[in-house]
Amino acid sequence: MSEDILQKIVRMRREDIDRLGLNFNIDIPEARRVGHTEFLGNAGAILEVKRASPSKGDIAPNLNPVELATTYAEAHAQAVSVLTEMNFFKGSLRDLIAVADLMERRRQQGLHTCAVLRKDFLLFEDEIDIAYRCGADAVLLIARILDDAQLVKMAQRAQKFGIQAFVEVREADDFRKLAVVTAALGDAAAKTIVAGVNSRDLATFHTDPLIPASVRSKLPAKAVFESGILSAADATYARNLGFTGILVGEAVAKNPPLAKDVVSAFESGCENARGLFWKKFAERKFANNETRAASSQDARRPLVKICGITREEDGLLAAELGADMLGFVFSTTKRLTTEEFVRSFKTRLLRSACNDVAPLLVGVITDPNSVEGKTAIKLAQEGVLDAVQFHGVNPHNSDALAESCSAALPYYCAARVGAPEDFDYIASLRKNGEPRILLDAKVEGIPGGTGKTIPESLLREKANGAPLWLAGGITPENVATICEKFHPELIDISSGIEDAPGIKNHDKMKALFAEFAAK
Ligand SMILES: O=P(O)(O)OC[C@@H](O)[C@@H](O)c1c[nH]c2ccccc12
């Protein structure tokens, strides 16, 4: 197999160490000369001194680490992460020493002090000693590049110095290693180990905000969401998931004034029902990959949402066939449902034995200020519905959402797409911290369930490689082709399996799921 970028970084680093030694030919203090700040002793943001990265190239090549770290401290970051890898990140141990010395001066002046993290692809126990002498309060240990024994030895070394081991995990084997090192440290583990999950795959650079969501429940109480946070809204999303830290690099290194917005968004947020919805969705997505592989379903099938349920027997069959989400329309159209129906359906669904995992229930609304819209919002706040789908309306402009936000409404947005400009709106939603957006065909005058598909050329040009949630005109006949062409993460089907609006045809529904049977 050819070398991926992570392997290349590690190989070059080993070569540098062979040539230059563990201190990379830099004069480092004989003994530590600064005090301590516990890394993530309090929940908060970790902001990064990062000049460049392998995925982005130069980010802030001329940054001054002391100036930048001062800005971060003034923004009340809990920690500063200093990249010391030189080839791809243009960092150095000099930066680490300078930032640690800065924090010591601030400590003596009684100013807010950040913990200092050494961020690197550390490989040897003696590198922990060097980090400690330079003034680090924590060291990054990337599970993927260390074997069990090495990871344990390095974490024990950190523990001996009374600093934190920040263990970065992402894949199943990393979680196993996290359990190994936690067990090896025994009682000291809670104090020494802070776990972080990287939303960026270091081998491909692809970031996905649902990766941290999918594993939050497997991590210890203190856990950090790493990478891909670009705005205050993204920081809020991470907090909603229940993370106690975020690690932000590029966005703040490039634009330091953003630091205080990101810090305060994270600190004023909380774990809530919105985060719970994304965790449930993400867990479902990744669990499906595994369980489907073992069952008769195609492991690569998208998640399926059956929308426009108005009859109990239709919803129960969809659940039995393996639907991941069921949609109920709370908008005055032909598929309009009622509060009573949804409540009694939910009770029935939970009682039906055939389901290991019940589908998520979603209320589709087109006007949050309408009676129907308000009903769906109330049901989502009560937890009867798992989320509200804002269909073609921007919740960020809505008073109803502003009101319900205090009660942490779980929701996602659906955007109607008919022209290239519609993707500007989608981009603005992403900037507002929306991890996924459902794309539906646009037909003037009809809010949804139109039976029309989104023009393929638009999807091809504009979808940008982001995981696709697709609605509009999907049928048992065209679903296989659509999946082959666009690999959607979720498909949403309503009219394609109906006899009449709101009346599902059970043979068509079975035909749809039969398309996903393992071949
Ligand atoms: O610039 P971003 O997307 O905000 O990411 C910051 C940080 O998470 C990222 O630099 C990082 C996470 N894990 C790493 C391991 C090594 C080097 C770098 C990293």
PDBQT file of the ligand as one rigid body, heavy atoms in Angstrom, charges set to zero:
ROOT
HETATM    1  O1  LIG A 601      -7.253  23.873  11.844  1.00  0.00    +0.000 OA
HETATM    2  P1  LIG A 601      -8.390  23.112  12.428  1.00  0.00    +0.000 P 
HETATM    3  O2  LIG A 601      -9.262  22.444  11.407  1.00  0.00    +0.000 OA
HETATM    4  O3  LIG A 601      -9.183  23.963  13.369  1.00  0.00    +0.000 OA
HETATM    5  O4  LIG A 601      -7.751  21.921  13.316  1.00  0.00    +0.000 OA
HETATM    6  C1  LIG A 601      -7.046  22.177  14.518  1.00  0.00    +0.000 C 
HETATM    7  C2  LIG A 601      -6.451  20.889  15.135  1.00  0.00    +0.000 C 
HETATM    8  O5  LIG A 601      -7.500  20.085  15.569  1.00  0.00    +0.000 OA
HETATM    9  C3  LIG A 601      -5.583  20.164  14.114  1.00  0.00    +0.000 C 
HETATM   10  O6  LIG A 601      -4.499  20.987  13.876  1.00  0.00    +0.000 OA
HETATM   11  C4  LIG A 601      -5.116  18.792  14.592  1.00  0.00    +0.000 A 
HETATM   12  C5  LIG A 601      -5.857  17.863  15.238  1.00  0.00    +0.000 A 
HETATM   13  N1  LIG A 601      -5.112  16.746  15.493  1.00  0.00    +0.000 N 
HETATM   14  C6  LIG A 601      -3.878  16.944  15.018  1.00  0.00    +0.000 A 
HETATM   15  C7  LIG A 601      -2.748  16.120  15.081  1.00  0.00    +0.000 A 
HETATM   16  C8  LIG A 601      -1.585  16.599  14.532  1.00  0.00    +0.000 A 
HETATM   17  C9  LIG A 601      -1.522  17.847  13.942  1.00  0.00    +0.000 A 
HETATM   18  C10 LIG A 601      -2.634  18.675  13.881  1.00  0.00    +0.000 A 
HETATM   19  C11 LIG A 601      -3.819  18.236  14.432  1.00  0.00    +0.000 A 
ENDROOT
TORSDOF 0
